[in-house]
Amino acid sequence: MQRWYVAVIVVRVRVGDAWADEHLIDHQVRLIRAPDPQAAYTRALALGATAEQSYRNGDGEVVRWEFAGLADLDEVQSPALDDGVEVYSWRVRGQPSDVVLPKEKLAVFWLAANHERPVRDLFD
């Protein structure tokens, strides 16, 4: 029987030849259909490998996306995938105001507003 799993793939992004003290880390949450945890793990690693890429940015610097590993792999507990179904969660201690963002900073709106800006300008 096939089951659903969720993998959190970690990809390190770097620009140019020098490593920064703090890396830009991309967390990719991916759904995986597999018969068991080992098969889901193998598939997650394969997906991570496909996230690797490199290209030249507008400044001519090489941008590298490098698969670093998995932050988590878990079975989806919902019996059916549908609108609004929880597929992954995590818990932290602190104030909700530390993690809740206004609409314009949510990825879908932020990316649309900043899609023409060079990457270097976005993370300085």
Buried (B, 14 or more C-beta within 10 A) or exposed (E): EEBBBBBBBBBBBBBBEEEEEEEBEEEBEBEBEBEEEEBBBEBBBEBBEEBEEEEEEEEEBEBBBBBBEBBBBBEBEEEEEEEEEEBBEEEEEEEEEEEEEEEEEEEEEBEEEEEEEBBBEEEE
